[in-house]
């Protein structure tokens, strides 16, 4: 019961953060660059047998929303044991929602497992956000470049699970796409009811990521239940570009 109550508080905080929020403007950042916040995502990309692209993207999206809806995210800010987790997310929510994707191999991946965050399928780990000037050294030493993976054939989406559609025509790297599907998964959860989010959490945030043509992407975005991520355009793509569209309950 306590975990469900904490999840409810975490969902309420997330819902308030994404409700009508523009992620393109952040006056606090302009006033003091040291306040810029970001969530770090690390992809486990060993030289031997790296994950397929869709697997890495799915794991990244699941890891991000799992951090946002972790019971620790619903803790009292003054809680001596778990308040740090909730405070980190609250501070991030009050800034532009940035994510930075890095890659790790072998020891680099193992070394970050004890830092506050959640890993999915030994493939992606999302960490509680921090000021970019205060990223833990074990994460900061990991490379941002080189987070690309070749396109791979994706299995059909699982019935009953949300689907995140990516506009493949944009040619985004796997690292950039991981950040974008992370945006989509948290937006999706924040825009649904608490009951929906609780059910999704009970299913370990299962979802599918599908990279589709621009025409198919536009068709998905036109659906009334579509939740679309529009990127601010700091890296790789132009500002105000729609990158990912999430459907909470797709029918195939």
N, C-alpha and C positions, 0 to 999 in steps of 0.2 A: 504493500500500500504506500509506503514512504517513497519508493522509487517512482510509482505512478504519480504521486503528488508532485515530486520534483520534475518529472517529465512534463507535467502539465504547466508548471512554471517556466520551464525551458521553452516550451512551445509558445507560451504567451509572449515571452520576451522576443523570440524569433519573429512571431507574427507582427508584433509592434514594429520591429526593425524593418520589415519588408513592406509594410503597408504604405503605399503611396510614396515610397522613398525614391528619390533620384540619386543614383550612384555616380553621377557625372560631376556633381558639385560638392565641394567639401571646404567650406570657409575656414574650418579649424586648420586644415592642412596649409592653406595659404598664409594663415597668420603665423604658424610655427611649424616648419617642415619636420621637426623632431617628433611631432605627434602622429605622423603618418603610420597607420596600422596595417598589418597584413597577416593573413593566415598562410602559413607555409605548408605545402604539400610535397611529399617526397615519394617518387616512384621508384620501386625496386627494379632496376634494369641490369641484371647480371649479363656478362658477356656471353655466357653459355645459357641457352634456353631462356631468353627474356620472354616476358608475357606477350601475348598477342595484343595488338593495339586496343581492340574493344575491351579486352579483359582489364587492361590498365585504366582505361577511361571509366569503366563501370566501378572498379575498386575506388578510384579517386572520388567519384560522385557519392558513393556510399559512405566513404570515410568522412567527407565534409559534413553531410547531414547527420551522421552519427555523433560527431563532436557537438554540433549545434543542439541536438536533442538528448545528449547524454544527461543522466540525472544530475551530475555535478554542475551542469549548466543552469540548473534550476535551484542551486543551493543559495542560501542566504549569503549576501556579499560579505558579511562579517564572520561567517563560519570559519573557525580556525583551521579546519582540515580541507574543506572543499571550496571555500570562498574565492580562492585564487582563480579557479577554473571559471566560475561565473563572472568574476570581475573582468577577466581577460576578454570574454565574449561581449560583455556589456560595453566595454570601451571600444571594441571593434565596431559594434553595431552603431555607435554614435559617430563613426567616421565613414568614409567611403569604403565599401566592401571590396578590399583588394585580396588577391591570392597570388602567391608566387610558387611555381612548380620547380622542383629540383630533382636530380637523379642521384641514386646511390647504388653502390655495388658492394657485396660482401661485407667487410667490416664497417663500411660507411652506413649501410642499412642496419646492421646489428647495433651500432653505437647509438642510434637515435631512438631505439625502442623504449628506453626508460624515460624519455622526455614526454611531457604531458600531451596526450593525444590518443588517437585510435588508429589501429592498422586493420586493413581488410585483405584477407586472402594472401597474406605475405607479399602483397603487390603494391599497395599504396598506404601511406600513413598521413593523416591530417593532424595538425598540431593546434593547440589553442593559440589564438592570435597574439601578436605583440607589436610594439613599435619596431619599425624596420631597423632602427639603430640598436635594438636590444635582442636581435635574433640570437638564440643560443649558438655558441661557437661550433658545436657538432653539426648543426644544421647549416650555419653560414658557410662552412667550408665546402659544402656540396655544390656541384656545378648546376647552374641554371641552363646553360647551353647543353646541347646533346640529349635533350629529353624527347627526341623524336623516335617514332616507330612507324614502320611501313603500314599502309592500309592492309587490312585482312578481312576476309569474309566473315560476316557476323551471323550467328545463329538467329533463328526467328525469335522475336520477343516472347517471353513467357506470359501466358494468359493471366490476367488479373494483376500484373505488375505495371507500374508506371514506365513510360518510355521517354527517353530524352533524345530528340532528333537534332542532329548537328548538320549545319549547312556545309557539305563537303566541298562545295565550289570555292570556299574561302581559302582552302589549302592551309589551314592552321596546323602548326606542329602539334605533336601529342601533348607536350607540356602546356601549350596555350589552350588546347582543347580540354585538358584535364581541369584547368582553372575554370573554364566556361561551364562544363558540366557540373562542377562543384557549385557554381552560382545557381545553376538550374535546380539542383536537388534541394538546396536550402530555400530557394524561392518557392518551389513546389510545396514543401512541407509547411512553410509559413502561410501559404494561401489556402491551405485545407483546414478542415475542422480538427479539433483535438482528437476526436474519436478516430478520424482517418489517420492521423499521425501516429496514434497509439497502435493501430492495427499494422501500419507500415513498420513501425519499430519492432513489433512482435515477429515480423518476417525478415528481420535483419536488414531492412531497407533494400530489399531486392528490387532491381530495376534493370532495364536494358538501355544500351546506347546504340543508336543507329545513325550512321553517317550517310546522308541521302543527297540527291541532286537538289539544285536550287529550286527547281519547279516543285518537287515533292515537299521540300521544306516550306515553301510559301503556302502550299495547300494545307499543311498541318497547322501553320500559324493562323490560318483563317478560322479554325475551329473555335467555338465559343468558350471551350474549357482550356484553351491553350495558354500557357504561361511562357512568355518569351524573354530571353536574356538579350539585352542590348548593350553592347560593349562600349566603353568610353574611348577606346581606340588608342591606348598608350603604347601597345606593342602589336606588331604583325598586321593589323587590319585598321581600316579607316574608322574614325569616330562614328558613333550612332549606328553601328552595324549589328543587325540581328544575327546571333550566332547559334543559339540553342533554343529549342522549343520543347517544353515538357508537357506531356499529357498525363493527367493523374489516373484516368481509367480508360485507356484506349480500347476500341473495339476493332478487331482485325477482320 
